Amino acid sequence: MTDWARVPKTELHLHLEGAAPPEFIRMLAEEQGARLEGVFDAEGAYAWRDFAEFLECYRRACSVLRGPEEFQRLTEAVLTASAAHGVVYTEIFVAPDICGGGDPVAWEEHLAALEAGADAVPEVETRFISTAIRNLGPERAEDAARISAATRGGRLTGFGMGGEERHLTATDFARAFDIAREGGLHLTSHAGEICGAQSVRDTLDHLKVARVGHGVRAIEDPALVDRLVAEQIVLEVNPGSNVALHVVPDWPDHPIDRLRRAGVPVTISTDDPPYFHTDMTREYDMLSRTFGWTVVDFNAMNRTALDAAFCDPATRARLMPLFPEDPA
């Protein structure tokens, strides 16, 4: 039996705050004398029942992430956990509206702290994707794009958008993505998770991204699947997250295998792992059990991920040999 924890992995879709271990958040709360009633269940895990409660639990847990020092410690904790599950390359979503409240100076201070946290875990090659929060509206997204473009460099290589997918339409955020593109940032955006295939289509048409976060509901539209194949749009798929949030009923119902067999470039990530009781080892184990995937299959998807990664060619070339076509 394969020890999936030891298999090298890439991860393109991981939210920094959403990856905060519950024990780390409790530790910060104790240090600050903060009360986080209702955030944790009796076993100490994050407590939520539906998407609305998930967002509220997430918001309250983030309340103890108050400055650069906390974010530096969080980055180190998250990457240490990733390394324990064989992750060798990761891209982490970080929001300027959370890291510094949208203030350009505070964002620079937080970004330096994130870099320091990543320096402390060199076994995981790390890049950051600055992220607009959709439900804060287009103007805030444009502000996030401007301060992100102004600080591009180092490990900050991408721009994306998360948050409440049902808020407004992709068209409303086109200017933010234009600003980020003109600033030299690579682009991705959440779509096709809570909303259907049209959300993916609108995101491709108006935001002109190279990758789509989630995107699994594209399976509902065969013509859109054909487009993803033709344009080789990479999906950052988060199967455990989709099951936990009831985007799909259970693992056998997940469309990742059908999308892959259709020729859509798919990759594997965890999204907000402690909230969904998952990690990269569990994702690999469940996908192997469900679809019969082997190391050969996972290596192919990791090569896809590295080809689509927002990193420099030298980094890509250095890591690619970890994912041979013939592991034997």
Secondary structure, 3 states (H helix, E strand, C coil): CCCHHHCCEEEEEEECHHHCCHHHHHHHHHHHCCCCCCCECCCCCECCCCHHHHHHHHHHHHCCCCCHHHHHHHHHHHHHHHHHCCEEEEEEEECCCCCCCCCHHHHHHHHHHHHHHHHCCCCCEEEEEEEEEHHHCHHHHHHHHHHHHHCCECCEEEEEEECCCCCCCHHHHHHHHHHHHHCCCEEEEEECCCCCHHHHHHHHHHHCCCEEEECHHHHHCHHHHHHHHHHCCEEEECHHHHHHCCCCCCHHHCCHHHHHHHCCCEEECCECHHHHCCCHHHHHHHHHHHHCCCHHHHHHHHHHHHHHCCCCHHHHHHHHHHCCCCCC
